[in-house]
Amino acid sequence: MTSLGLENVHVLITGAASGIGKATVQLLLQSQAIVSASDRSLQLLQLGLANHITNPRLHLVPADMRSELAVQQLFENATNHPFLKNLSGIKAPPTVLVANAGICHEGAPVLLADMSLDQWRGTYANNVDGTFLVIRQFIRSLLAYPSTQSLTNIAIVITGSETAVFGQAGHSDYASGKAALQYGLVRSLKNELPASVHPRARVNAVAPGWTRTPMVGDYLDDPQNKYRHAQATVALRKVAEPEDVARAIVWLASEKWAGHVTGQCISVDGGMEGRLLYSAAECARL
């Protein structure tokens, strides 16, 4: 495999135990990155990343992204990555952050008129507040490092969603929060980071369309759901796998390959549009 230039680059990824996060961890380890993987609990991380537990480049650092203190502790733990300490003899913060953790309300869609304040706040606490906290601490950890200007490959990649582009009835909490992240936050930080952190610091987002992840569950197992949402409106007439999104994330994380890309939101959606492109018969032939 052609080098992505991520050898021994320290990457912290949240939401790492399953789906897109798990696939990203696997690809980062293949790229010889040093990975601090975070999720809600150590048990989730151990279960989801069981095949990689013995890899010395992987460090499991569970944290509740809704807690300011927990996020601070997360970065302290990540900075003490055993492999990094053995490699260089010093402690250093992650220079790449993949802010991937997020939730979507499980169960039937809830129209805004019927949505509880608890649901709205719960979604925002995880997806927006949690992302804010982890990015803020990432920046602070870099600024506190004695030789920040000597660091290389400084990047943030945020996992957004195509629901922020097209909307999704019954999921306005999720869609509006993702829009805030992948547009307002990314476009603001792309100007802040080079001026205040490092001249080459970058920030981008990926916006997945329908992807086979635990968040989607068995919804797309129903042929009608699969047709209406993930085939008829998608140019490629297929559902993405987590690896499809992970490849975009890792590419954006690489200064070697995406060093002049910042402030962007890359759609990984198979050419999704807000209209029907194919009939049920045309999709059934695939």
N, C-alpha and C positions, 0 to 999 in steps of 0.2 A: 504493500500500500504506500502511495506517495505520502511523504511526511507532511503533516499539517502544521508543523512547527510548534506543537504543544508538548514536546518532550520536557518533562520536569516542570511544567507550568502548573501552579497550584490553583485548582478550580474548586469552588464551593458551589454545590447544587442543592437546592431545596426541592421538596416533593420528589425525593430520589428513589423511593421504595417500589414504585410501580409505574406502568404506562410510559409516558414520554420521558419522565425523569430517569427511570430504570434504563431505558434504551440509551439515554444520553450518557449515563455512568459507564455503561458497557463500551460505548464508542470512545469515550475519553480514556478509559483504561487501555484500550487497544492502541490509542495514540500515544501511550506512555506518559500521560498527564498524571499529576499527583492529585487525587480526588478526595475532598471532604464531602461526604454525602449526608444530607439531613432529611429527616421526616419527623412525624409527630412522636414516634416512640422508637426505642432501640429494637423492640420486638418486630415492628414492621420492617425496619431496615434489614435485620438479620434474616427475616423470611424472604423478603423481596430480592435481596442481593446475595442469597446463600451461595451461589456459584462463584462469588468473588471474594468471600470473606477472608480467605487466606492470602489474597493479593496484598503485599505490603504497601502498595501505593494507595490503597483504599482505607479511609478512616471514617468510621461511623460516628456522627455527631447529632443525635436527636435533639429537637427543640420545638417548642410551641411558638410558631411565628407571630402569634397574637400578643405575646408578652415581651415588653421592652427589655426586661431583665434577662429573659431566656435568650433573646437574640444577642445581647451583649455576651453572655456566657458561650453561646454558639461560636462566636468569632474567637474567643479566648481558646476554646477547645480546638478549633480548626487551626489556629496559629501554632498549636503544639502537635501538629501532625507528626507522628513518629518517623515516617519515611523522610520527610523534609529535614528533620533534625539530624538524622543519621547521614543524610546526603551532604549537608552543608555545615552542620554543627551549630546552626543558628536558628532562631525562630523567625518566621516571616508570615505575614498575612496572605490570604488568597489574593491573587491578582486578577482572577476571572470569577465573576458571579453569574450563575445561571439561576435567576429568580423564577422558579417553575411551580412552586407550591400554589395550590388553589382548590376551591371546592365549587360545586354546583349543587343547588338544592335537589335532593333525591326525591323521587316520587313524581306524581303528576305535575304538569306545569301549573303555575299559580299566576293568575292575572293580577296586574298591579292593584286593581280595586279590591282584591281579596287578600293581598299580601300583608302579612303581619310586619310590624316594625322590627320584631325580633329576627325574622328571616332576613329582612333587608340589612339590618345591622350585622347579623352573623356572616352574611356573604361578604360584606365590605370589610369586616374585621379580619377575615382570612385573606381575601384576595387583594384588597387595596391597602389596608393598614399594615398587613403582614409584609407586603412587598415594599412599602415605604420604610418600615423598620429595618428590614434586612439590607436594603440598598443604602440607607443612611449609615448603618453600622459598617458596611463595606467601605464606604468613603472615609468614615472616621478612622477605621483601622489602617487604611493606607496613609492618611495624613499623619497618623501617630508614628508611623515607621520612620526611623532616623534617616533612611536613605531612599525616600520615595522616588526621587528623580532617577535613581539607578535601576528601578524596576522596569520590566518590559512586559508587553502583552497584557495591558490593563483594559478589561472589557466587561460590560454588563450585557447579558441577554435576558430579556423578559419573555415569558410565555404568555401571549395574548390569546385572542380567539377571533375567528371570522364572525362570531355573533356580534362583535363590535362593529363590523362592516354592514351586515345585513339585518341585524336585530334578530330576536327570537321571541315570539309571543310566549308569555308565561315564564320567561327567564330574564326579565328586565333588570333584576339585581345583578345577575352575572354579566350580561351584555354591557351594561353601562359602566360597571367597574373595570372590565377589560378595556373598554374604549378609553377610559381615563389613563390607564397604564400605557397602552401601546401607542397612543397619540400624544396626549398632553404631557405625560411624564417623560417619555422618551425624547420628545422634541425639546423639552426644557433642559433635560440633563445633557443633551449632546452639546449644548453651549456652555453649561456649567463645568463639566468635567475637565475639558482641556485648560480652562482658565484657572480652576481652583485646585485640581488634583494632579494632573500630569498632561503635558502637551499632546500626548498620543492616546489619551483615554477615550474609549468609545462606548456607545450604548445603542443597542438595537433591540428589536422584538421580532418574534415569529408569531404568526397568526394561523394556527391550524384550523382546517375545516373538520369534517367528520373523520374521526380517528378511532381505531379499535383500542380503547382504553377501559380500565375499570370504571371510570366516570360515566362512560356511555352504557356500560353494562351489557345486557342482552337486547337492548332496544333495537339494534339493527339486525337481530336474528329474524325479526318479522320481515318477510320479503316486501310487504307494502310500505313499511317504514323505510326500509333500505332504498326502495325505489323513489319514494316521494322526497326524501331528504338528502340522500347521499349518491344517487345515480342520475336522476332526471335533471338535477340542477348543477351537475358537475361535468365539465367537458371530458374528463378522462373516464367517467362512469364507474368510479371505484372509490372504495373507502381507504383512507390512508392507514398505514401501520405506524406504530410509535417510532420505528427506525427512520421513517421518511422525515419526520419532524426533527428527530435527534440529529440527523445529518446537517440540517440547516442550522441548528443551534451550534453545533461544533464548528461549522464553517465560520459563522459569525464570531465565535470565540477566538478564532485564529487570527493573530495579527499578520502572519505570513500571507494568508489568503484573503482576508477581509480588512486589512489595515487601513483602507481608505473608505470604509463603509461605516457610517454612523448616522444616527437619527432616523433610521429606516425601520419599517415594519414589513417583514417579508411574509407574504401569504404562502402557506403550504396547504393548498386546498383543492388541488386537481383542476383548477380553472372554474371555481364555483361562481355562479351567477344567481341573481335574485329572480330567476324565471325558469320555467321548464324548458329543457333543451332536447329531451328524448322522450319517446313514448315508452310505456311499460313493455311493449313487445320488443323494442330496440334494446332495452336493457336486459331483457330476459335471454337474449341471444348470446350474451357474454358468458 
